[in-house]
Amino acid sequence: MSNTQPPPDQALAEHPMEYSDPELRVYTDEQAEDILDSVVHYMPIMLPVMGALQIFMLAMIAVWMA
């Protein structure tokens, strides 16, 4: 009985040795980037801005309800 699946350590590897689709290999090797890494640079700006917006909206709701 032959095993067609890769071993678990290779299946979970970050860069597998073989790809069934050659275009997938090109994409993963050259163009793919981690989404989290592309967003992390904006966090020191966006967190305080979104916090201030949320506080403003909560204060506006409190005034509206009063």
N, C-alpha and C positions, 0 to 999 in steps of 0.2 A: 504494500500500500504506500503510494508516494504522497508526500505532503506538499500541496501547492501553495499553502499560506506561508508567509515569512515567519521566522521565530518571533516570539513576543518582544524581545529586546530590539529587533530590527523594525518590527511593525510600529512600535512606539517611538522610534528614533526621530530626531528632529529633521534629519535629512536622510531619507531612505536610500538604499543603494540602487534600486530599480524603480522605474515609473512605468505604468502601463501606457501613459499618454506622454509623448515627447514635449508637447506644448506645456503640460503641467510642470515638467522639470524646468523649462525655461522660466515659467512664471515664478516658481518657488525659489529658484536660484537667483534671479535678477530683480524682479519687481515686487515681490511680496514684502510687506513691512508690517510690523506689529502695530495694530490699531492703538493699543494702549500707549506705546511709545510716541505716537504722533499726537496724542492728546495731552500727555503729561506736561508739556511745555506751557500750555495755556492755563493750567490749574491755579498757579499763584495769582493770576488776574481774574479768572472766572469765578472762583469760590467767593472772594469778597464782594464782587459785583452782584452775584446771585443772592448772597446773604443780605446785602443792602436792599435789593429789590424785594425780597421776601419780607423783610421787616417793614418796608414801606407799604406793601400790600396788606399785611396784617394790621398795621396802624390805620390804614384807610378803611378796612372792614370794621375795626373797632369804633371809629368815628361814625361811620355809616349806621351801625347798629345802635349807637347811643342816641 
